[in-house]
């Protein structure tokens, strides 16, 4: 699954915490730059002026609900 989101630097800690609760891998990217969404250092290295793509293979209802707060219209 993939979701396009907009994230602010002050939201990174909560985002990484939510991603870390997932039992599957979660990646976050823009252009060709991909980082582990469970890594606070990796996520902080992203350009928050860009629309980010969160990609994962799995389903967690709480994580899906959490991502909706950051959703960007396609």
C-alpha positions in Angstrom: 0.0 0.0 0.0 1.1 3.6 -0.6 -0.1 6.9 0.9 1.0 10.4 0.0 1.4 12.6 3.0 2.7 15.9 4.1 4.7 15.9 7.4 6.1 18.6 9.6 9.3 18.2 11.6 7.4 18.5 14.9 5.3 15.5 13.9 8.2 13.2 13.2 8.5 11.6 16.6 4.8 10.6 16.7 5.0 9.4 13.1 8.0 7.2 13.8 6.3 5.8 16.9 3.2 4.9 14.9 5.3 3.2 12.2 7.3 1.3 14.8 4.2 -0.4 16.1 3.7 -2.1 12.7 5.0 -5.6 12.4 5.9 -5.1 8.7 8.5 -2.8 7.0 7.4 0.8 6.5 9.3 3.1 4.1 8.9 6.8 3.5 10.3 8.5 0.4 10.3 11.3 -2.1 11.8 11.2 -5.6 14.4 8.4 -5.3 15.3 9.0 -1.7 13.9 6.2 0.5 14.3 5.8 4.3 13.1 3.4 6.9 10.0 5.1 8.5 10.9 3.5 11.8 14.2 5.5 12.0 13.8 8.9 13.5 17.2 10.0 12.1 16.2 8.8 8.6 12.9 10.6 8.7 14.4 13.8 10.0 16.7 13.8 7.0 13.8 14.2 4.6 12.7 17.4 2.9 9.5 18.3 4.6 8.6 20.8 1.8 8.0 17.8 -0.4 5.0 15.4 -0.6 6.2 12.2 0.9 5.1 8.6 0.0 4.7 6.0 2.7 4.9 2.5 1.4 4.3 -0.8 3.2 3.1 -4.4 2.7 0.6 -5.1 5.5 -2.4 -3.8 7.2 -2.9 -2.1 10.6 -6.1 -0.3 11.2 -4.6 2.1 13.7 -1.7 3.0 11.4 -4.2 3.6 8.5 -6.3 5.9 10.7 -3.1 7.7 11.8 -2.0 8.3 8.2 -5.3 9.9 7.3 -4.3 12.9 9.4 -1.5 13.6 7.0 -3.1 12.7 3.7 -2.6 14.8 0.6 -5.1 14.8 -2.3 -3.8 13.1 -5.4 
